[in-house]
Each structure stands twice: as structure tokens, then as C-alpha cells.
Amino acid sequence: MTLNALQLWRKAIPFVISVVCVVPWIGARAQSMRECALILTFALAIAFLYVILNIPGPRWEQEMETHVRAQIRSNLITLVPENLYVTSAEREQLANSEIFKELTGIFWEEIDHNKILRSHKQHFYSNGFAYSTAVDGFLSCIVFGVCYAIAWMILKDIKLLFSAVGLIVVGVICRWLAIPTSRQRHLALSREQLALLKTERGQFIADRFRLIVLKWRAQGRPGVSAPSSPPKRAILWKEGFAGIFVVIAFSALALMSQGWFGPGPGVRLATEVKSGYVSEGAHNKFAAVVFVHGIFGTKEDTWLGRGRSDTFPQLLSNDPELKNRVDVFAFEYFTPKFGAAPSIVDLDDQLRGALDDHHLFENHQKIVFLAHSMGGIVVRHFLLNHQDRIESVPMVFFYATPTNGSEMASVGQLVSINPQLRGMVPIEGNDLLQSIQSGWLNSDKAKFIASHCAVEELPTFGITIVTRSSATSLCNRPLDPFSANHMDIVKPTDREDSRYTRFVSALQKEVLTSNSSPTPRIPSPGTPRTKSEIAKREEANPEIENFEFEIETRADATTAALDRLATMTWLDGDSNTGNGTSLRFAGSALSGVLLGLDHPRNGIPKFKDMAYLPLMLEFRQRVPEYPRVRIEQSTEAYKRIKKFCESQPRYEDVDRRLSRVALREAIKRLRDDVSALQVTK
């Protein structure tokens, strides 16, 4: 570090310290970007006055004069040649007179002309920067700590008290640890410099000093009184007045924050959020897609790509292939970056209210949710709390939803009081996410929802916001990884963009094909689904109808078990590492396939306790006119499934784990056999 750099950094560091000191206030109290800007302006203004008025100057001069310069004087005089016979009185006069400046000038001149000494001087300046920074930290942190303490007494916010204690502790550490440590290093460096100077240029320095001392004697030994340190009382008065000014200004900001701040023209108020349909006109189409944005988003900017005029909801609403069958609804909620906001539990109720206000479940046969980030957690919570509506929800598409939480939410909590961040911290310490996961896995209805998951593959500002394992948890459909970051993953550029086409393809397959969902739906026996089914069932043999329904139910239960098993194919590692279920459990999970065939939860009550083969035998005896070929095909398919499942390793067989590739192939083969189970003519 050079002298110019040292002086520049000494002027800049107070600004850095002031900004750091107001960060806790921004995190605890700021509720709008306007207030954040005002707080930062206040911090920069305080730092500007600190530098212009040279508040640390007197204390720094006292520190240097008392400790550093005194040692330099006493050590520098030792370079005067001994054969001049300089007395103790003369040494003191030399050290305290104007002639000392000439001696010091030679000292620095020789250092600049020697490579070794010049590099050593850079270390000296670097330590001088640390030394002065410790002084600035002591003065600034103590004053701001007092400011936070007074603000706490005004606002009764416990976070301000913690901030006050923290800053005061930092100030004390600077005063009693950092300053003495830097001072000792400074003195040690000056001694090392003197020793190097004697070694490298000792004779030359002695000759120059000889000429100066002889000239000084010839002039009659002129001298002046020793430079005095600034009076300690004057230092305290200057620092005290400056501290009182900062405290008064900060207290005024604390009083203003109780209601004098507005959120600013660019910030949305909680009362301004508005959910609604994207298009005009009647909204009574077969399906409705509900868009739910994530934290810090809105129903416009979340879905709108840079340089685009159409948002994701608008692209879907105006799609010529879908506009006659699908309505689009955008749900919006208040989610500020820094201030207080509704919790995720509250957002569940707000979502219910918005859907009820616009009569979505009454006006549409199917409701599909498209959720981004935290919006997916809100949707899962809503569905678990309103399971009576799940029959109308065939599909949810989760875009980068932190189902198992996100580490970035933990970081965000340090600077924001928004409670929505608390609901997204990693699942290991998150009761809300644990409750959602447990409820989802224990709900037969929720597990039947087609859950698609989109994964972000690019970092956002160098950080992966939602990891792959968190984004794919609880999903039962093939994953959709996108080459996009967390923000851009829901901003398709047009209808050819894969971020759009993947959702539309899933919507067509899961919801719009034949106006019904292919996901397992277990209607009550005898309940017709379409007009053609009504006509068929009026003519059908009741015994055939019951048997076909029972077998269909068992096939659906088996399909659901395979869907759950498919979610395990990406997992790896041991089961106790916290990374998820080990592949070791895959063999045991296969037992659920047989359980669904032999003992489904739903179906005809009188067949509940009958395994699949006895059921087929009963079927053949009661309905002899039913084609035997279909019954035999179904029986053979069951036997193949049973043989395969029973041959797979269980959890106890540690050395016989399934590979992911083998498990995928097994699931595909089982799905084909399940399709062969169907006996419907």
C-alpha cells in the first residue's frame, strides 16, 4: 500500500462502517425501498460529516504522539554517530526541535531508494490502515450502538436492542483489542525498519546525520518546545458533540419510522394487491389455470420476461388451442422485501378467499395450479387444508418450489422480517415444511394429484436458490430441468419456449384429454363419468360392472404405487445422510405394488378381503359369458408382477441395492403389465 492509497482508504472506510452499522436497521425496520434509501443516505451523510470535520483527528494525533512518534524519535536519534559525543541533553533537544524534521526526511528518503526498505514501508502503511480503521470502528460502533439503544426504548423492538448490544461489543473490541494490537504491530514494524536501515544504509545515514548535527551546533543549538498532544478534554468534547448530534438524528428517524414514512411510488401496498382473471368476459370454461407467484413477486413482474409484452398467464390465456377450454386466473398477495407481511399460513386463507370470491370451483370442472417458488408451498398447504376440493385439482406444476426449504431463506432472514422467509428455511428446522410433507404423504387424495416439477439449472447471481433435491421432493411425474435461473424459469419468451410447452403438454395430457384427468380418480361404484358411459352402464350386466370397477380400482392403486416409486429414482446415498430416501428402500417400496393389487383401500366392499387371483376366479364363475381370453391375460399379468416384486431385494439385503437405471426399467415394465390387467371389453 502506498501513502496516497492509505490516505484515500482512510477517507473511504468511515462510509463503509456507517453503511454496515445501518444494515440491522434496514433488516429490522425498513418496509419500503424509499425508507432503505433514506437510511442509507443518512449513513452516508454521517460519514461525510465524520470525514469533513475530522472527528477522529484529535484522538488519532494523541494515539500517534503518545505511542508511535515518541518511539520513532528515541530510536532515530540512535543513528547519530557516537564519535560526536552527543549528550543526553543534546539528544533530547534534537528529538524535540525542528532539526528532527531533517533527520526524519533522510530516514524516509533512504527508505524510498532501497527496494527492501520500500517494500517494508508498504507493510507499514498497510498496518497504519488497520490501525486507523480500528479507531474509526471504535468511535462509529459505540455511537451507533447508543443510537440503537435509544431507538429500542422508543420503538420497543427487541431486534434493535440486540443490534445495540452487538455494535457496542464491536466498539469495545476495537478499543481494547484491535487498537492495541495494531499499535504493537506498528511499533514492531518501526523497529524493524530502523534495524533494516542500519543494515542497508547505516554508514550513509551516519554521515548525513553528522553534517546536520555539526551545523546545528554551529548555529547555537536552536530548539523549540516538544510538540504537545491535543488536550484529552478537547478530544472528549469534540467526540461528545458529534455523538450527540448523530444520536439525535437517529432518534428522529426512529420516531419518523412509526408512521411518517410512505412506501414510495414504486412499492405495492398490501391493500393494492388484486387477484383476478387475466381475460375479460364470461369465465365458465372446462378448466381454470391458477397462477401463484413466489416471494417478493407480483402477478405481473414474476411472469414477464425482459423485453417482452406478454406474461406467461397472457400467453396461456390467448393460446388459440386452449382459449375455448381454459380460463386463466392470477392470484396475488403482499410480499415485501423487508417489512412485515402475511405468513404462508395466512396466504393459504387468502388463496381460498380469492378462489371463493371469483367462484372458480363452482364455475370450472377442473382447477390446475401453476406455482413458482414459495407459491408452490402455499398451494400444497391450501390443498391439504381443503382436501374436499382435491377431486377438482388433477394437476399442479411446481416451478422451482423449495419443498424441502432453501438455504437462501436462512440468509434472507438476517436482513428481513418478512415471515414468509421463515416458512422456507431448510426442512430440518422447519415445522411448517415438515407438516406439509407429512400431510402430503399421508393423504391418499393429495398423492393422486399429478405433481410436475421444474428445476432451475442456472445460478441466480452465482447462487442456486432452490436445489434439485428440494425442487423435486413430493413430485410424481418426470422432472423438467430448464436452463434458466430461479427468476427466469417462469418467463417464457413465446409459445415455442420449452418453459411454456412443457406445461401445456402436461395440461393436455393430465386434464384436457377427453375432458378428464388420467390421474387415479376413484368414483363411487355405479357413478357414470360421461354420457357414453351412462348409456353403456344402462345396458351392462351389474355383475360385470362391479367386477370391472373393482379391477380398475386395483389397477389405479397399483399405478399410484408406481408413481410414488418413480420419485425415488433420482435419489442416492445412504438413508441417514439427510439427502432423502436411499435406493435401498426401493425393494421394500415394491411391496406397495402388490398391496394395491391384493388389498386396495377403495373398491367394492364385498371384495375387499379377496386377493387378486381369487377375485378373478370369482369373476369367471359369476360371469361365465365374459371373454376368457381377457381374464387369462389379466391373470398372467398379475403373476408376472408378483414374481418380479417378490424377487427384488428388501431393505435388510444391504448388498443387493437396485440401481437407478434398473429401477426405471422395472417401473416401465410394471406399468405395461398393469395396463394388461384391465379386463374391460
DOTOR-50061 format. One line per field, with one value per residue (C-alpha): residue number from 1; residue in three letters; x, y, z. Coordinates in steps of 0.05 Angstrom, whole numbers, plus 5000, padded with zeros to 4 digits. Example, Ala and Ser with C-alpha at 12.3 -4.5 7.8 and 13.67 -1.06 7.14 Angstrom:
! DOTOR-50061
num	c(1;2)
residuo	c(ALA;SER)
X	c(5246;5273)
Y	c(4910;4979)
Z	c(5156;5143)
This chain:
! DOTOR-50061
num	c(1;2;3;4;5;6;7;8;9;10;11;12;13;14;15;16;17;18;19;20;21;22;23;24;25;26;27;28;29;30;31;32;33;34;35;36;37;38;39;40;41;42;43;44;45;46;47;48;49;50;51;52;53;54;55;56;57;58;59;60;61;62;63;64;65;66;67;68;69;70;71;72;73;74;75;76;77;78;79;80;81;82;83;84;85;86;87;88;89;90;91;92;93;94;95;96;97;98;99;100;101;102;103;104;105;106;107;108;109;110;111;112;113;114;115;116;117;118;119;120;121;122;123;124;125;126;127;128;129;130;131;132;133;134;135;136;137;138;139;140;141;142;143;144;145;146;147;148;149;150;151;152;153;154;155;156;157;158;159;160;161;162;163;164;165;166;167;168;169;170;171;172;173;174;175;176;177;178;179;180;181;182;183;184;185;186;187;188;189;190;191;192;193;194;195;196;197;198;199;200;201;202;203;204;205;206;207;208;209;210;211;212;213;214;215;216;217;218;219;220;221;222;223;224;225;226;227;228;229;230;231;232;233;234;235;236;237;238;239;240;241;242;243;244;245;246;247;248;249;250;251;252;253;254;255;256;257;258;259;260;261;262;263;264;265;266;267;268;269;270;271;272;273;274;275;276;277;278;279;280;281;282;283;284;285;286;287;288;289;290;291;292;293;294;295;296;297;298;299;300;301;302;303;304;305;306;307;308;309;310;311;312;313;314;315;316;317;318;319;320;321;322;323;324;325;326;327;328;329;330;331;332;333;334;335;336;337;338;339;340;341;342;343;344;345;346;347;348;349;350;351;352;353;354;355;356;357;358;359;360;361;362;363;364;365;366;367;368;369;370;371;372;373;374;375;376;377;378;379;380;381;382;383;384;385;386;387;388;389;390;391;392;393;394;395;396;397;398;399;400;401;402;403;404;405;406;407;408;409;410;411;412;413;414;415;416;417;418;419;420;421;422;423;424;425;426;427;428;429;430;431;432;433;434;435;436;437;438;439;440;441;442;443;444;445;446;447;448;449;450;451;452;453;454;455;456;457;458;459;460;461;462;463;464;465;466;467;468;469;470;471;472;473;474;475;476;477;478;479;480;481;482;483;484;485;486;487;488;489;490;491;492;493;494;495;496;497;498;499;500;501;502;503;504;505;506;507;508;509;510;511;512;513;514;515;516;517;518;519;520;521;522;523;524;525;526;527;528;529;530;531;532;533;534;535;536;537;538;539;540;541;542;543;544;545;546;547;548;549;550;551;552;553;554;555;556;557;558;559;560;561;562;563;564;565;566;567;568;569;570;571;572;573;574;575;576;577;578;579;580;581;582;583;584;585;586;587;588;589;590;591;592;593;594;595;596;597;598;599;600;601;602;603;604;605;606;607;608;609;610;611;612;613;614;615;616;617;618;619;620;621;622;623;624;625;626;627;628;629;630;631;632;633;634;635;636;637;638;639;640;641;642;643;644;645;646;647;648;649;650;651;652;653;654;655;656;657;658;659;660;661;662;663;664;665;666;667;668;669;670;671;672;673;674;675;676;677;678;679;680;681)
residuo	c(MET;THR;LEU;ASN;ALA;LEU;GLN;LEU;TRP;ARG;LYS;ALA;ILE;PRO;PHE;VAL;ILE;SER;VAL;VAL;CYS;VAL;VAL;PRO;TRP;ILE;GLY;ALA;ARG;ALA;GLN;SER;MET;ARG;GLU;CYS;ALA;LEU;ILE;LEU;THR;PHE;ALA;LEU;ALA;ILE;ALA;PHE;LEU;TYR;VAL;ILE;LEU;ASN;ILE;PRO;GLY;PRO;ARG;TRP;GLU;GLN;GLU;MET;GLU;THR;HIS;VAL;ARG;ALA;GLN;ILE;ARG;SER;ASN;LEU;ILE;THR;LEU;VAL;PRO;GLU;ASN;LEU;TYR;VAL;THR;SER;ALA;GLU;ARG;GLU;GLN;LEU;ALA;ASN;SER;GLU;ILE;PHE;LYS;GLU;LEU;THR;GLY;ILE;PHE;TRP;GLU;GLU;ILE;ASP;HIS;ASN;LYS;ILE;LEU;ARG;SER;HIS;LYS;GLN;HIS;PHE;TYR;SER;ASN;GLY;PHE;ALA;TYR;SER;THR;ALA;VAL;ASP;GLY;PHE;LEU;SER;CYS;ILE;VAL;PHE;GLY;VAL;CYS;TYR;ALA;ILE;ALA;TRP;MET;ILE;LEU;LYS;ASP;ILE;LYS;LEU;LEU;PHE;SER;ALA;VAL;GLY;LEU;ILE;VAL;VAL;GLY;VAL;ILE;CYS;ARG;TRP;LEU;ALA;ILE;PRO;THR;SER;ARG;GLN;ARG;HIS;LEU;ALA;LEU;SER;ARG;GLU;GLN;LEU;ALA;LEU;LEU;LYS;THR;GLU;ARG;GLY;GLN;PHE;ILE;ALA;ASP;ARG;PHE;ARG;LEU;ILE;VAL;LEU;LYS;TRP;ARG;ALA;GLN;GLY;ARG;PRO;GLY;VAL;SER;ALA;PRO;SER;SER;PRO;PRO;LYS;ARG;ALA;ILE;LEU;TRP;LYS;GLU;GLY;PHE;ALA;GLY;ILE;PHE;VAL;VAL;ILE;ALA;PHE;SER;ALA;LEU;ALA;LEU;MET;SER;GLN;GLY;TRP;PHE;GLY;PRO;GLY;PRO;GLY;VAL;ARG;LEU;ALA;THR;GLU;VAL;LYS;SER;GLY;TYR;VAL;SER;GLU;GLY;ALA;HIS;ASN;LYS;PHE;ALA;ALA;VAL;VAL;PHE;VAL;HIS;GLY;ILE;PHE;GLY;THR;LYS;GLU;ASP;THR;TRP;LEU;GLY;ARG;GLY;ARG;SER;ASP;THR;PHE;PRO;GLN;LEU;LEU;SER;ASN;ASP;PRO;GLU;LEU;LYS;ASN;ARG;VAL;ASP;VAL;PHE;ALA;PHE;GLU;TYR;PHE;THR;PRO;LYS;PHE;GLY;ALA;ALA;PRO;SER;ILE;VAL;ASP;LEU;ASP;ASP;GLN;LEU;ARG;GLY;ALA;LEU;ASP;ASP;HIS;HIS;LEU;PHE;GLU;ASN;HIS;GLN;LYS;ILE;VAL;PHE;LEU;ALA;HIS;SER;MET;GLY;GLY;ILE;VAL;VAL;ARG;HIS;PHE;LEU;LEU;ASN;HIS;GLN;ASP;ARG;ILE;GLU;SER;VAL;PRO;MET;VAL;PHE;PHE;TYR;ALA;THR;PRO;THR;ASN;GLY;SER;GLU;MET;ALA;SER;VAL;GLY;GLN;LEU;VAL;SER;ILE;ASN;PRO;GLN;LEU;ARG;GLY;MET;VAL;PRO;ILE;GLU;GLY;ASN;ASP;LEU;LEU;GLN;SER;ILE;GLN;SER;GLY;TRP;LEU;ASN;SER;ASP;LYS;ALA;LYS;PHE;ILE;ALA;SER;HIS;CYS;ALA;VAL;GLU;GLU;LEU;PRO;THR;PHE;GLY;ILE;THR;ILE;VAL;THR;ARG;SER;SER;ALA;THR;SER;LEU;CYS;ASN;ARG;PRO;LEU;ASP;PRO;PHE;SER;ALA;ASN;HIS;MET;ASP;ILE;VAL;LYS;PRO;THR;ASP;ARG;GLU;ASP;SER;ARG;TYR;THR;ARG;PHE;VAL;SER;ALA;LEU;GLN;LYS;GLU;VAL;LEU;THR;SER;ASN;SER;SER;PRO;THR;PRO;ARG;ILE;PRO;SER;PRO;GLY;THR;PRO;ARG;THR;LYS;SER;GLU;ILE;ALA;LYS;ARG;GLU;GLU;ALA;ASN;PRO;GLU;ILE;GLU;ASN;PHE;GLU;PHE;GLU;ILE;GLU;THR;ARG;ALA;ASP;ALA;THR;THR;ALA;ALA;LEU;ASP;ARG;LEU;ALA;THR;MET;THR;TRP;LEU;ASP;GLY;ASP;SER;ASN;THR;GLY;ASN;GLY;THR;SER;LEU;ARG;PHE;ALA;GLY;SER;ALA;LEU;SER;GLY;VAL;LEU;LEU;GLY;LEU;ASP;HIS;PRO;ARG;ASN;GLY;ILE;PRO;LYS;PHE;LYS;ASP;MET;ALA;TYR;LEU;PRO;LEU;MET;LEU;GLU;PHE;ARG;GLN;ARG;VAL;PRO;GLU;TYR;PRO;ARG;VAL;ARG;ILE;GLU;GLN;SER;THR;GLU;ALA;TYR;LYS;ARG;ILE;LYS;LYS;PHE;CYS;GLU;SER;GLN;PRO;ARG;TYR;GLU;ASP;VAL;ASP;ARG;ARG;LEU;SER;ARG;VAL;ALA;LEU;ARG;GLU;ALA;ILE;LYS;ARG;LEU;ARG;ASP;ASP;VAL;SER;ALA;LEU;GLN;VAL;THR;LYS)
X	c(5000;5026;5017;4965;4926;4929;4901;4846;4825;4825;4773;4732;4729;4682;4630;4635;4629;4568;4532;4547;4521;4453;4443;4410;4360;4343;4332;4291;4250;4252;4187;4199;4255;4244;4258;4320;4346;4333;4370;4430;4431;4431;4490;4529;4515;4541;4604;4613;4610;4656;4709;4699;4701;4759;4724;4777;4835;4848;4845;4889;4940;4941;4950;5007;5042;5036;5059;5087;5124;5156;5189;5210;5244;5282;5303;5322;5370;5409;5432;5474;5547;5575;5641;5603;5594;5521;5500;5433;5411;5430;5393;5330;5339;5349;5287;5243;5269;5256;5321;5286;5247;5312;5333;5266;5269;5335;5303;5245;5289;5335;5276;5249;5317;5323;5279;5278;5262;5210;5172;5176;5145;5085;5073;5080;5026;4980;4984;4973;4907;4887;4907;4865;4807;4806;4800;4743;4708;4713;4683;4629;4605;4598;4558;4512;4504;4478;4432;4402;4393;4353;4314;4297;4269;4226;4202;4204;4233;4277;4318;4342;4366;4406;4435;4455;4489;4525;4552;4575;4610;4646;4665;4694;4733;4762;4782;4813;4837;4842;4875;4928;4943;4952;4994;5041;5048;5061;5117;5147;5148;5182;5236;5245;5251;5305;5343;5339;5361;5423;5440;5427;5448;5478;5543;5510;5458;5511;5550;5487;5468;5539;5533;5465;5486;5550;5511;5461;5516;5548;5481;5480;5435;5368;5307;5233;5188;5166;5101;5043;4986;4915;4884;4844;4786;4783;4782;4723;4684;4692;4673;4616;4583;4589;4560;4501;4486;4484;4441;4390;4387;4379;4325;4287;4289;4264;4204;4191;4191;4129;4087;4118;4149;4109;4126;4143;4111;4144;4123;4058;4016;3982;3914;3933;3945;3890;3875;3833;3822;3871;3819;3752;3684;3649;3692;3659;3705;3722;3787;3819;3894;3912;3980;4012;4075;4132;4162;4178;4138;4074;4023;4057;4133;4140;4115;4141;4208;4256;4237;4170;4100;4061;4066;4062;3988;3973;4008;3965;3901;3909;3932;3886;3889;3867;3826;3760;3774;3817;3809;3870;3868;3926;3929;3968;3990;4032;4105;4153;4228;4240;4176;4123;4077;4026;4055;4049;3991;3955;3968;3932;3869;3879;3883;3819;3785;3807;3783;3717;3706;3713;3675;3729;3709;3636;3648;3700;3703;3778;3827;3901;3954;4018;4063;4131;4179;4143;4077;4082;4086;4024;3987;4007;3984;3918;3904;3920;3873;3817;3820;3747;3769;3824;3777;3774;3850;3880;3949;3998;4060;4114;4168;4229;4189;4232;4192;4249;4267;4324;4389;4379;4316;4360;4406;4347;4322;4384;4363;4287;4230;4184;4156;4149;4224;4217;4170;4222;4284;4311;4262;4307;4289;4223;4159;4115;4150;4154;4079;4065;4110;4079;4008;4020;4050;3993;3938;3912;3878;3940;3985;3938;3948;3995;4054;4102;4167;4211;4284;4329;4397;4429;4451;4420;4476;4523;4477;4429;4366;4329;4369;4348;4332;4287;4252;4235;4211;4139;4133;4106;4117;4181;4224;4231;4300;4307;4369;4344;4357;4306;4275;4274;4246;4175;4188;4177;4193;4137;4093;4152;4193;4201;4182;4114;4107;4123;4066;4017;4036;4024;3958;3935;3955;3932;3870;3843;3846;3774;3757;3782;3846;3886;3909;3875;3804;3762;3688;3636;3612;3557;3573;3577;3631;3608;3544;3571;3587;3516;3488;3535;3521;3446;3456;3513;3508;3512;3559;3606;3602;3622;3680;3706;3703;3739;3796;3801;3807;3863;3899;3893;3921;3979;3993;3994;4045;4088;4084;4109;4165;4185;4201;4257;4296;4337;4357;4425;4467;4453;4385;4412;4451;4392;4393;4329;4308;4362;4353;4359;4286;4264;4257;4212;4172;4155;4113;4063;4050;4026;3988;3950;3931;3911;3882;3864;3835;3776;3731;3671;3665;3648;3712;3756;3789;3798;3867;3873;3874;3813;3778;3789;3766;3702;3694;3699;3648;3596;3602;3616;3598;3657;3713;3761;3820;3816;3812;3872;3912;3897;3916;3982;3999;3986;4031;4088;4081;4080;4141;4182;4164;4178;4246;4272;4318;4288;4319;4354;4392;4444;4489;4433;4413;4375;4410;4371;4373;4348;4292;4268;4267;4229;4177;4166;4157;4109;4068;4060;4036;3988;3958;3949;3909;3849;3792;3743;3715)
Y	c(5000;5070;5134;5160;5095;5098;5169;5150;5089;5127;5174;5117;5069;5113;5108;5032;5028;5074;5034;4969;4999;5016;4947;4919;4977;4962;4889;4903;4964;4984;4969;5001;5017;5090;5080;5039;5094;5146;5105;5095;5169;5184;5137;5168;5238;5220;5190;5253;5298;5250;5258;5333;5352;5305;5275;5221;5270;5291;5220;5195;5250;5233;5160;5173;5224;5184;5117;5117;5182;5180;5114;5137;5199;5159;5106;5154;5193;5129;5136;5198;5177;5162;5198;5264;5254;5277;5286;5266;5338;5347;5283;5310;5377;5343;5300;5359;5412;5430;5396;5330;5340;5340;5276;5244;5267;5230;5168;5166;5187;5128;5081;5102;5090;5018;4962;4922;4982;5007;4941;4943;5013;4984;4937;4996;5034;4973;4965;5040;5030;4975;5019;5079;5033;5005;5077;5091;5027;5044;5113;5095;5030;5060;5119;5076;5026;5082;5104;5034;5031;5096;5073;5009;5050;5089;5032;4972;4928;4874;4868;4939;4922;4862;4908;4959;4907;4878;4945;4966;4899;4910;4981;4954;4901;4954;4997;4943;4892;4918;4986;4958;4901;4948;4995;4939;4917;4989;4997;4930;4950;5016;4978;4930;4989;5021;4956;4947;5018;5008;4945;4971;5045;5054;5089;5136;5156;5167;5214;5254;5259;5282;5342;5361;5357;5396;5450;5452;5461;5516;5554;5553;5493;5527;5488;5492;5460;5389;5382;5373;5324;5351;5361;5300;5344;5376;5307;5285;5349;5342;5269;5281;5336;5294;5233;5273;5300;5230;5203;5260;5249;5174;5183;5229;5174;5124;5169;5180;5105;5098;5123;5182;5140;5121;5061;5102;5105;5041;4996;4959;4963;4902;4932;4943;4870;4844;4774;4762;4731;4750;4758;4793;4761;4701;4651;4583;4540;4468;4483;4542;4551;4589;4624;4633;4675;4668;4712;4785;4777;4804;4777;4818;4820;4747;4721;4776;4766;4822;4859;4822;4849;4785;4750;4675;4679;4722;4674;4618;4657;4677;4610;4593;4519;4529;4592;4556;4505;4541;4604;4636;4665;4703;4701;4758;4771;4821;4801;4860;4850;4879;4894;4854;4811;4753;4686;4625;4600;4667;4663;4596;4631;4689;4639;4606;4673;4695;4630;4634;4707;4690;4624;4583;4516;4529;4554;4504;4428;4426;4473;4469;4507;4534;4557;4590;4584;4596;4596;4520;4516;4559;4514;4450;4480;4501;4433;4397;4443;4436;4364;4365;4406;4359;4320;4382;4390;4340;4373;4422;4446;4469;4515;4515;4506;4496;4437;4419;4492;4536;4558;4627;4636;4629;4683;4728;4725;4762;4826;4820;4810;4781;4718;4683;4672;4635;4586;4568;4554;4482;4428;4400;4460;4480;4454;4481;4444;4381;4385;4396;4337;4291;4311;4303;4234;4212;4238;4189;4246;4291;4235;4224;4295;4297;4336;4362;4395;4444;4450;4511;4492;4561;4601;4668;4718;4659;4622;4565;4589;4522;4458;4399;4356;4409;4426;4354;4329;4301;4302;4240;4258;4261;4321;4382;4414;4481;4521;4581;4613;4619;4683;4667;4597;4625;4676;4642;4685;4656;4595;4557;4564;4498;4532;4542;4479;4432;4460;4459;4387;4366;4405;4369;4301;4305;4348;4363;4295;4271;4326;4282;4271;4207;4211;4160;4182;4134;4148;4112;4046;4057;4131;4146;4192;4211;4206;4146;4111;4125;4091;4032;4021;4022;3961;3929;3869;3894;3837;3856;3929;3913;3868;3916;3973;3931;3912;3984;4008;3959;3979;4052;4036;4000;4058;4105;4060;4061;4137;4140;4091;4133;4192;4150;4140;4204;4191;4168;4157;4126;4136;4171;4226;4273;4272;4232;4160;4112;4067;4012;4024;4014;3939;3948;4000;3950;3913;3971;3949;3881;3911;3956;3895;3849;3897;3966;4018;4032;3989;3942;3928;3854;3842;3880;3818;3779;3776;3786;3714;3692;3754;3734;3663;3691;3736;3677;3636;3692;3718;3658;3697;3745;3731;3681;3708;3775;3742;3698;3757;3796;3736;3725;3799;3794;3733;3770;3829;3785;3745;3807;3843;3783;3774;3843;3857;3883;3935;3882;3858;3913;3886;3879;3951;3968;4015;4076;4051;3982;4013;4057;3997;3957;4011;4016;3940;3941;3997;3955;3896;3940;3962;3889;3878;3916;3869;3920;3897)
Z	c(5000;4982;5022;4972;4977;5053;5054;5005;5044;5109;5079;5049;5108;5151;5095;5095;5171;5172;5119;5156;5220;5190;5157;5221;5219;5147;5163;5226;5208;5134;5099;5031;4983;4997;5071;5055;5010;5064;5117;5071;5055;5129;5140;5082;5109;5178;5147;5105;5166;5203;5149;5136;5209;5222;5283;5294;5282;5355;5381;5325;5338;5412;5397;5348;5392;5455;5428;5357;5347;5416;5398;5329;5359;5411;5361;5305;5349;5359;5286;5305;5304;5373;5360;5361;5435;5436;5508;5536;5538;5465;5445;5478;5444;5377;5386;5404;5356;5283;5265;5278;5213;5174;5207;5192;5120;5110;5141;5091;5033;5044;5051;4983;4950;4974;4946;5011;5054;5004;5007;5082;5082;5045;5103;5150;5112;5109;5184;5191;5153;5202;5260;5237;5218;5289;5315;5266;5286;5359;5351;5300;5331;5401;5375;5331;5387;5432;5375;5370;5445;5445;5384;5422;5480;5431;5387;5435;5381;5413;5348;5358;5428;5400;5347;5401;5443;5383;5359;5428;5436;5369;5392;5457;5420;5375;5434;5478;5428;5356;5372;5420;5372;5313;5356;5377;5305;5284;5336;5317;5244;5260;5299;5241;5193;5236;5240;5165;5154;5197;5160;5089;5094;5163;5143;5094;5146;5198;5152;5136;5209;5225;5179;5206;5279;5268;5231;5288;5339;5297;5298;5373;5382;5366;5392;5405;5456;5443;5404;5451;5444;5438;5507;5527;5548;5479;5447;5490;5477;5402;5402;5450;5409;5346;5381;5410;5340;5310;5367;5359;5284;5291;5344;5297;5244;5296;5311;5238;5224;5267;5210;5176;5121;5060;5018;4958;4889;4865;4923;4925;4989;5018;5003;4930;4912;4868;4843;4782;4714;4660;4605;4601;4590;4619;4657;4655;4614;4629;4666;4700;4710;4773;4773;4842;4844;4894;4948;4930;4865;4836;4786;4732;4741;4763;4696;4649;4614;4598;4534;4530;4529;4544;4611;4620;4640;4580;4532;4560;4561;4488;4463;4404;4420;4492;4497;4487;4542;4593;4634;4668;4738;4772;4848;4881;4953;4991;4997;5012;5013;5082;5121;5156;5114;5118;5136;5089;5132;5123;5047;5047;5072;5023;4965;4989;4994;4925;4893;4930;4912;4838;4844;4810;4838;4822;4750;4727;4729;4737;4772;4756;4795;4764;4822;4825;4884;4950;4913;4909;4985;4991;4942;4978;5045;5013;4984;5049;5088;5036;5014;4995;4934;4912;4867;4823;4821;4773;4766;4798;4762;4810;4781;4828;4891;4954;4981;5028;5040;5016;5049;5019;5061;5123;5096;5079;5150;5172;5136;5130;5179;5126;5160;5092;5093;5159;5124;5073;5115;5107;5127;5182;5225;5194;5227;5171;5115;5157;5169;5095;5075;5126;5109;5034;5041;5087;5043;4991;4954;4952;4927;4868;4842;4782;4810;4758;4779;4741;4763;4755;4726;4724;4785;4804;4816;4825;4875;4865;4901;4902;4897;4854;4914;4945;4879;4862;4930;4932;4856;4820;4747;4705;4722;4677;4684;4649;4630;4669;4736;4792;4766;4691;4698;4694;4640;4572;4512;4469;4460;4429;4493;4530;4595;4563;4521;4579;4620;4561;4544;4616;4617;4553;4578;4651;4645;4576;4542;4538;4587;4645;4683;4674;4746;4790;4807;4847;4835;4874;4843;4793;4783;4708;4683;4612;4571;4533;4599;4622;4561;4567;4640;4629;4585;4624;4668;4741;4759;4702;4722;4794;4774;4723;4772;4825;4777;4752;4824;4838;4775;4795;4864;4832;4785;4845;4880;4817;4815;4886;4870;4809;4854;4885;4821;4828;4900;4920;4983;5050;5081;5144;5108;5104;5027;5021;5016;4996;4936;4988;5003;4931;4940;5001;4964;4910;4962;4956;4884;4906;4964;4916;4874;4930;4982;4954;5001;4955;4913;4923;4998;4989;4950;4999;5031;4966;4935;4861;4837;4879;4854;4782;4797;4827;4766;4718;4758;4765;4695;4650;4588;4597;4547;4579;4539;4574;4643;4628;4602;4665;4709;4673;4681;4756;4761;4725;4772;4833;4811;4797;4861;4905;4872;4889;4950;5014;5059;5100;5038;5044;4989;4938;4922;4860;4812;4787;4715;4735;4776;4719;4673;4725;4733;4658;4653;4712;4681;4618;4660;4698;4632;4614;4678;4651;4633;4606;4539)
